[in-house]
Amino acid sequence: MFDQETKGGWIIGVDVGGTFTDFAARNTATGAFAVHKRPSTPHDPSEAILEGFRELQEKIGISGDDVSRFAHGTTVATNALLQRKGAKVGVVTTRGFRDLLEIGRQVRPSIYDLQADAPPPLADRQSRLEIEERIGPDGLVLTQLTDASIERLMDELSELPDIQSLAICLLFSFANPDHEQRIASAVKQALPDLYVSVSSEVQPEFREYERFSTALINAFLQPEVSRYMDRLQAAVGRAAPRARFGIFQSSGGLMSVDKAAQFPVRTALSGPAAGAVGATAAGAASGIGNIITLDIGGTSTDVCLIRDGKTEIAHVREIAGFRIRLPMVDIHTVGAGGGSIAQVAPDGLMRVGPESAGAVPGPACYSKGGTEPTVTDANVYLGRLPLSLAGGGLTIDPAKAEAVITEIAAKLGVSPVKAALGIAGIATSNMTRAIRAVSTEKGHDPREFALMPFGGAGGLHAADVAKSLGIRRILVPRAPGILCADGLLEAELQENFVATLRTRLDGDVSGIRQVVEQLSQDARFWLDTEAEGAEEGRVVLSFDMRYVGQNYELPVEVSKEPGNVETLKAAFLAEHMRAYGHADPDAPIEIVNIRAKGVARLVQGATDLAGPANLGAPIERTQVWFEEAAPVETPIYDRTTLPIGTRLDGPAIITQLDSTTVVPPGAAVTVDKALNLLMELGNA
C-alpha cells in the first residue's frame, strides 16, 4: 500500500542500466533536486543500488529516515530473458496442447535467413504436462476436471526433476478460470515451495499462444526476480526504513514489490518505460507534447513516440524472441550504444554493434580492460567527449581511444579520423532505423516531432540523428543522463484490468456496459485498497476494436463510459484514420477486449528550477572533428553555468554530471524556462 508521503520527505528514483546505475532525488516540500551516478554491478544490481544510495545520502546530507518513497526501474527480468538465466520451469496444459508453445505463430525470426531458428521454448517438451479437461470459448465446461486427473498430475509433477516453477495454461481459461484455480490450489498445497503462474491471472484475455507464452515467461522469471526483490526490499528497508518501495512496470506506472514478485513479466521493459515517462514530463515543462525519445545508453538505444503528451502503448511485444502480451510502453530497441563495438566484418566492411563492451570491461578509454574500439572511443578521438565523466568518477584516457581507433583504421585502410566518423555514422544509422520503426512505419511524420535525447550518450548523437530524419528541433532535458531515474519520480501508481468480450457494435450496449461496470469496480476497489492516501485516483477505459474479419485490433481510449454505439464507432473510426489513413464508416465493427486502468497520482512535488544569474565563461576550447576536412575550435561550457534565456551558436559542447550535448556548426541552443536545452537545426 502506498500512503501519503510525509510532508518534506525525499523521494528517490533509481534506474539500473548496463553501464551506470542512476539516481534522482527530490524533496517534495522544498523542490530541492539532486542526481548521482555510479558504475553498475551486473553480477548483483543491488550492490550498485545500495552503495549509490549511500553516496547520494552523503552528497545531499540526508539520512535514510528522510526518504518517503523509493522507486526502482529494474533490468533483472530483461537480462534473465536475454541470457535465458531463469528457473527450470514446467507447464500444465489442456490435453493435446502441450506443443502450442513450440508451434507458436510460425513466424520466422528472419524471413531471409534460412538458418535462423526461433528460440526453443523456456520449458522442454518433457516438462510440459497435459491434463484431461476442456473449457469452450464461451466459458462452458466441455470436459470436467476430475479429482482423479489432478491426482495423476501431482504424481507426474513429482517425477519432474529440479522443477522450480510451474505455468498453468489451460484452453479458454480467460473465459472461465475455475479449472486453472483448482489445479493451482492443489499444486500449492502439495508443493508449497514451487512457484506457480496461472495464465488467467497473468493476463486473462484471448489468443491462447500469447497468453500461454506470457504465463510461461512469468514462471521462468519468478524465482530469480522474487529473490532479488526480497533481498533488495530488505536492504532498502534497513537503509530507508520509512520509505515506500515501488517497482516500475512496463506499462508506465509503479506497482508494489509484492506485485512485481508475483508478476515479474510486467517489468520486462521497466527502465526504458521510466525514461518515456520522464521525457513526457520534461516535454510538458517546455510546452512540447509531440516527442520522439532517443535514449542512448552504454549497450543499446531505446526510442519511443509520445503524441499529445501520451506515450504510445503496445499490447504485444517480443523480447529476446519470446512473445509477451501485456500493456507496455511502445519502445523500440536496437543494439547501438556508447559501448557498441566496432569491428571489421569478413566482407571487409565495418559494422558497429550489437556486441557491446558494457560496464566491464567497457570502452578502451575507460581503462578498465577494454581493448576493442567502441562508439565512445570514437567520440573521444573526435574531441566530442570531455576527459572526465560522471562528475569526475570516471576519467577518460584519450591515448587508449586513439590506439584502438588507429588500429581499426589500419585494417580498413583509412585515416583514424575517417574511421572514427564512420563509427559514429554507422551508430547514427542504426538509431535512425529504430526511430523510423516507431514513426514513419506507424503513420507518423518524424518532422512533426521534437527529438529528445537522453541517456549518457544521447546528446552526443542527437544532432546527427535529427538531421538524417529532417527533424529541426531537439529538446535536451535538464538531467538527460538520469532521465529514467527522474521519470521514476514522476511515476504514478498503476494497475491494469482486462476482460475479453467479442461483440459487434450493433446497437445494444447492455453487455458492454456490464463488463465496463465490473472492470471499473475492480479498478476503484484497487484504488481504495492499494492507493490509499494518493493525491488523485482515476479510471481510464479503452476498447480493443477492429473491423469484423480483421485479425488484429486497435486500442481506442474513451473519456467516459460509453452511452451508445455511435460514440464507440466514432472513436474507432478516428483512431483507424490516424493509424492507417483511411476508415470505412459503413463496415461492421466489433469489440474484442475491454480494458480499465486504475491510476493513482502520488505526491511528487515540483523541482526548484532556479538557475545561475550570469553566463559563465567556457571551461576550455578544444579541437572537434565534425567533418573529415578539418577540426573546428569549439568552446566547452559547464551546463550549470548557463542561466535561463542563454543562447549559444554552434559549434559548442555542453557538459554536465550525467551527459554531454554536442551543438554542431549551424545549430543554435537556448536554455528555456524549464532549464531544458532547445536546439534548433538550421539545415535539417
N, C-alpha and C positions, 0 to 999 in steps of 0.2 A: 504493500500500500504506500502511495506517495502522498504525504501530508503537506500542508502549507509550510514552506520553508521559514525558519526563524528569521525575523527581521534583522538585516545587517549581515546575514550569513554569506559565505563564499560558495559559489557553485563551480565545479571543476569538470572540464571535459578532457578526456584523454583518448587519443587515436593512435593505434599501433600500426605502423607501416613497415614495409620491408626493410627500410634503411634507418628511419628515425621513428621514435615514439614522441608524439607531440602533445603538449598540454596548453589549455586555455583556461583562465580563471577570471571570474568576475564577481565583484561584491554587489549584491542585489540592492543594497541601500545607498552606497556612495557612488557606484558606477566605476570604481577602480578596476583596471583590467591589466592582466599580465599574461605573458606567454613563456613557454620553455620548451626546449628540445633536448633529447639525448639519444644516442645510438640505441637501436632496438637490440633485443636479445632473442634471436629466433628460437633457440633451444627451449626457452621458457619466457614468453612475453611478459609474465607478471613481474619478472625481475626488473625490467626497464620501467615498468609502471610504478612500482613501489620506490625504486631508487630515484626516479624522476620526480615523483610526488614529494619525496623528502627534500630534494634540491629546490623544488618550487616553493615549498614552505619556507626554507631558509632565504630564498630570493625575495619573497614579498613579506616576510616576517609574520607568519600566521602559525597557529597550532592546528592540530587535527580537529579539535573541538570547534574551530571556526568554520568548518566545512559542513554545509547543509545538504548538498547534493553532489553525487559523484557519478558522471555519465561516461560510459565506455563504448567505443567503437572497436570491435574485435575482428581479427582475421583468422582466429583459430579454426573456425569451421571451413573457411575458404581454403586454407592451407592443407587441412586434412583431406579435403576433396581432391585438390590438385596433386597431392602426393600419395593419395589412396592410403593414408595412415589413419584408419579408423578401426572400429570394432569388427570382430568376426561376427557376422550377422546372419540370422536365419529368417525365413519368410513362411508365413502360413497363408494359404490362399484357397479359393474355391477349387474343387476337383476339376482338372482339365485346364487350369490356367497358370500353372507354375512357370511356363515358358514365356508368358506375356512380357515379363521384364526383359527377356533376351530378344524377343521379336521386335518390341517397341513399335516405332512408326516406319521402320525400314528406310530411314533417312540416312544416306551416305554422309559421313563426316566431310568428305571432299569428293565431289562428283567426278572430278577429272583424275583422281588418283586411284588406280585400280588396286593398289597395295594397302591403302588405308582402311583399317577396320574400326568399327565402333568399339568403344571401351567395353571390356567384359563387365557383366553385372557385378554389383558390390556383394551379392550373395551367390555362391556357386550353386549349381543345379542340385547337388546332394543336400544342400541346406535349405532348399525350397520345398516345403511340405504341403500336401494337399489334404483337404478335409471335405467330407460329404455334407454339403449344404448348398442351397441356392435361393437367392432373392431375385425377383424380377425387377425390371426398370421402373415399375410403379411402386416398388416397396413391398409388394405382396410376397409372402413366403411360398416358394415353389417346392423346395425340399427342406424339411425341418432339420435343424441342427440338434442331434440327439446327445444325451449324456455319454452314450457309448462311443460316439465319434470323438468327443472331447477327451475321453479316457485314452483312446488309441493315440490321439495326438500327443498327449502327455508322455506316453511310452516312447513315441518316435522322437520327441524332443530330448528326452533323457539319453538317447543314444547318439545325439549330435555332439561331437567333441568340441569343447572350447567355445561354444556359442556364448557371446557376451550380451547380445541384443537381439530383439525379435521384432519384425514388422508384420503386422496382421493386416492383410489386404484382401478383403472379400468383395466379390462382384456386387455392384449396386448398393454398397453399404451406405453411400451418401443418402439414399432414399430410405433406408431402414438400418440403423446401426446395431440392432439388437444382437445379431449373431457375433459381430466383432466384439461387442462389450462382454458377452458371455465367455468367449474364448479368452479375452484379456483378463477377466476376473479369475478364471481358472488357472491361467499361467502365473499370475502374480501370487496366487495362493500356494501353488505347488513349487514355484521357482522364484522366491522373493528377491533374489539377487540379480535376476535377469531384467535388463532394461526392455521396456515394451513400448512400441509406437503403433498406434491404432489409426488407420488411414482416415476413418470418419471423424477423427479428432484433429489430425494434422491438417487436412484440407477436405472438407465434406462437399465436394462438387463433382459433377460428371466428367467423363473422359477417364476411363479406367487406367490406361497406361500411365498417364501423367500423375494420377492420384497414387497409384502403386509406387511409381518411381520416387515421388516426393516423400512418401512414408518410409521407403527403404533408405533413402538418404538420411532422413531424420534418425532412423535407428542406427545407421552407420556412424553418425556423429555423436549420438547421445552420451556414451561413456566418456569419451575424451573431453567433450565440451562441458559435461556435468562436473567432472573432476576439476577442470580448470576454473569453472565458475565457483565451485565450493572453495577452492584454495584462495582465489582472488577475493571473494566476498569476505572470507575470514580475515585475510590480511588487511583489506581496506577497513574492515570493521575495527581492527586494532589501531590502524593509523588514523582513521577519522570516525570515531565511534558514533557521532551524531548524524552522519551523512546517510541520506537515502541513496541506494546504489541502483542504477538503471543501466540496461544494456540496449544499445541502438539496434533496431531491426531493419531489414532491407526495404521495408515499405515506407520508411521515412519517419519513424517515431520510436520513442522509448518503450521498453517493456521491463517487467520485473526480472530479477535474476532467476527466480523460480520458473517463470515462463521460458526464459532463454534456455535453461537446463532441460525443460520438458520438450521444447520445440527448437532445437539448435539450428534446424534448416532455415529458420527465419533470419538468421544472422549471416547468411552466405554472402551478402554484399553490404555488411554493416558499415564499414569505414567509408567506402565511396558514397554511400547514400547520405551519410552525415555531411559530406562535402557539398552535395547538392542542396541540402537544407541551409548550410552556411552561405552558399552562393545566392540562394533566394533572398536571404535576409540582407546580405551585402548589397545586392541589386536594389532591393526596396529602399535601403537607406540613401541610395543615389537616384531614386526615382526611375529605375530601369527594370522593367518586368520581363522583357524578352532577352534571354541569355543562353549562350552555349558555353558550357563549362569545359575547361581544359586542365585537368588535374594530373600533373606530371610528377610522379614520384621517382624513386630510385629504380624500380623494377618495371612499372607499367604506366600507361596513360589511361585515365578514365574520362569519358566525355558524357555529357548529359544535356538534354534540351529542356529549358524552362520557358514556358509560354504563359504570359499574363500572370507571372508570379507564382505559377504552379509547376511542379516537376511532373514530367510525363511518367505514367505508371504502366509497367508491363505485367502481365499475369502469367506468362510462361517464359522461362529463361533456361538456357543451357550453361552450366558451369562445369568445366573440365569434361565436357561430353555427356554430362548427366542432366536430364530434364527435370526442372523444378516448376511446379505450378503453384505459385503464391503471388500475391501482390508485391511487386518490387519496384523501386525507383528504376526507370529505364536507363541503365548505364551501359555503355559500350566500352569494352576494354581491349587494348592492344599491348603487345609486349614491347613497348618503347618507353624508356625512362632514362634517367641520368646514368644509371649503371648498365644500360644495354651495351653489349659487347660488339665491337666492330671486327669483322674478320673477312678474309678473302675466301670466297666460295670456290669449289672445284672448277667452276666455269671461268675463274679469273676475275669475277666481279665482286665488289664489296657488298656485304649485307650488314645490317645493324639490328641486333636482337633476333628472336625474342630472348635469347640467353642473356642473363644479367649477372653482373658481379655482386649484386645485392649489398647487404651490410658488411658481410665478411666473405671474401677479402676486400670487396669494394673496388672502386676505380684505382688505377695505379697512383694517381696524385694524392690519394688519401694516406699512402704509406702504411697500409695495413696488410700488405702481401699481394695486392693485385698486380698482375703482370700483363694484362691484355688491355688494349685501348677501348675506352668507353666514350659515350656521349659527353660525360663530364670532363674527361681528359681533353676532348676536342674543344670544349668551351674554354677550358683553362688555357690551352695553347693559343686560342684566338683572342685571348685577353678579355673575355666576357665575364669571367668569374673573379672575384677578389680572392686574395690568398688566405682568408680566414672565414670559415663558415660556422653556422650555428652559434653565433655570439662568441666566437673565439674558441669554441670547444673542439673545432676540427680545423687543423692547419693544412693548407694545400702546399704540395711540393711541385712547383712548375717544371723542374728538371725531369721528374719521373713522367709527367704528362708528355713532355717533349720527346722523351726517349721512346715511348710506346707509339706516339703518332708518327715519329720519324721511321720507326720500324715498319709499320703498315704502309706508309707512303713508299718505302723502298720496294715492298712486294708488289705494289700497284704500278710502280714506275712513274710516280707523280711527285710534285713538291709536297712537303708537310702541310703547307697552308691549304693546298687544294684537297688533300686527304681530310684535314680537319673540317673544312667547309663541306666536303662530301658527306662526312659522318653526320654533321648537323642537318644537312639537307635531306638525307635518307630518313632520319628520325622525324623530320618535319612532314615528309610524305606519308609516313605511317600514321602520324597523328591526324593528318588531313583526311585520310581514308576513314578513320574512326568517326570523325565529325560528320562526314557525308552519310555514314550509316544511320545517324540519328536525325539528320536534317533532310537533305535532298531525297534520300531513299524513302522518306516518310512524308513527302509533300511539303516540306518547309524550305524556304529560301534562306540560306545562312546569312545573306547580305542584310536581311531584315533584323538580325540579332546582333547583340554585342557579345564579343568573346571575353570570357572571364577566366584568365589563367590563375591557377594556384598550385599548391604543392611546391616542393623545394625547387623544381626546375621549370615551373610554369611560365614565369616571367622571362626566362631566357629564350624561349621559342615562340612566344605569343605573337610577336610582330610577323615572323616568317609564316606562321600558320595562317594568320589573318589575311596576309597578302595573297596567299595561294587560294583562298576561298572568296576573295573580294570583300571581306569584312573591313569596314573602315574605322570601327570604334572598338577599343579594348578597355575593359574596366578591371583594374587590378585592386583587389580588396585590401583593407588595412593590414591584415596579417595573412598574406597568401600561403605561406608555408605551413600554417597550422589551421587552415580554414575548416578542415574536417573536425578538428578538436573544437574550433569556435562554433561550428554547426551544432555540436552536442549541447552547447549552452542554450541554443535557440530551440532545441528539440521539444516537442510535445509528447505527452503520453498517448499511446495509440493502441487500439485493438480492432481487428477486422472480423466481421461475421459474414457468412455467405450461405445461401440456400439455392439449390438448383430448382428452377420452375420453368419448364419448357411449355410455353403457351403463346398462341398467336394473339396479336393485338386486334381483336375482332369486335370490340365494343364493351365487353364485360370485364371490369377490373376488380371484381369482388375477390377472386382468388389472389390477384396481385396484392390487393390491399391487406389481405390476411397475412401473407408472407412478410410484407413490409412491416406490418404492425409487430409481428413476432420478432423479427430481426431488430427493429428499433427498440423493442422492450429489452431484448438481450443486451443491446449496446448501452441503454440507460441504466440497466442493472449493473453492468460493468463499471460505468462511470460512478455510480453510487458507492460501489464497494472497493474498487481498485484506485479510484482517483479522488478519494475524499479530500476535500480541502484545496483542490486545484482552483486557479483563478477563474476558469471558464471551462464548461463542458459542452460539447455539441455532437450531433449525429449527422453524418454525411451519407446520403443514399446514392447509389449508382446501379445501373442496369446493364448487363451484358446483352446486347441486341444484335440482330442480323436479319437480312432478308431470308425468307423461307427458301431453303435449298443451298444457302451458303454454308461453308464448312467452319468458318471462324467468325467471331463476333467482335463488336466494338463496345468498349465500356463507355457508357453515357451517364455523366453525373447530373443529377437533378437537384434543384434547390430546396424542394419540399416534397411531401408525399403526393404522388400523382392523383389528381382528381378525376382525370378522364384519359381515354386512349389518345386523343388528339395531342395532348401535352407531351406524352411519351413519343409519339410519332414525329412531332416537330423537332424534339431534341435529337432523336436518332438521325433524321434527315440532315440536320445542320452539322452533326458530327461526321456523317458519311461524306458530305460535300467537302468539309475541311480536309478529311483524310485522303479522299480519292478524287476530288474534283468533280464529282457528279453524284446525283441522288435521284431515285425514281419514286415520286410520291404515290404512285398507283400500285407498286409492287407490295405483296403481303410481307409483313414484318413479324418477327417473333422475339420473345424474351427467352433467354437461356438461363441466366443466373441473376439473382438479386443480391446486392451487397450493402451492408451497413458498416460504417466505420465510426467507432467511438473515438473522439479526440478530446483530450483534456490539456488545457494550457497551464503550464507550471509557472511558478514565479521565476522570472528571468532578469528583471531589472534592465537598465539601459547603461551602455558603456559611456563613460566620460570621454568626450571627443576633443577636449582642449588640446590643440597642437601648439607648436612653438610660436613665438611672436614674430621672429625675424628669420629670413632665409639665411641658412649657414653657407659658408664657402665650400667648394668642392674639397673632398678629402685629399684627392690627388688627381692627376691627369695621366692617362695611360694610352698606349697604342692598341687599338682594337681593329681586328680584321672583320669587315663586313662583306668585302669582295676580294677576289684574288689579286687585283691590281696593286693595291697598296693599303697599309693600315691607316686609320684615321685617329688623330688625337682626340681623346674622349674624356670628359670630366666624370669623376665618380662622386656621387652625393650620398650622404647618410640620410635615409628617409625620415628619420626622427628630427631632422633639422629643416624640413620642408613645411612651412605654415600653410593653412588653408588659403587658396587663391593663387598659390605659386604656379607659374608656367615656365616650363623648360622646353627648349627646342633641341631636337636630336642633332648629333648623337649625344647620348648620355647613358650612364649606368647608375641605377639607384639601388643601393644595398640596404639590407636590414637584417635583423637577427635570423629570420626564417626563410629568406628568399632573396633573389636578385632579379631586377627588372631591366631589360635592355631596351632602350629607346633608339631606334635606328635613325640614320640621317633621313631628313624629310618628314619625320614624325614630330609631334609635339605632345607634351603631357601636362595635365593640370591637376592640382590637388583640390578635390571638391569638398563640400561642406561635411561629408561623412569621413573625411581623411582617406577616401579611396582615390586612386590614380586613374584619371580618364585620359587615355591615349588616343589621339586622332592620327590616322594614317592618311597622308595627303595623296599617295599614289597607289592606294589599294586597288 
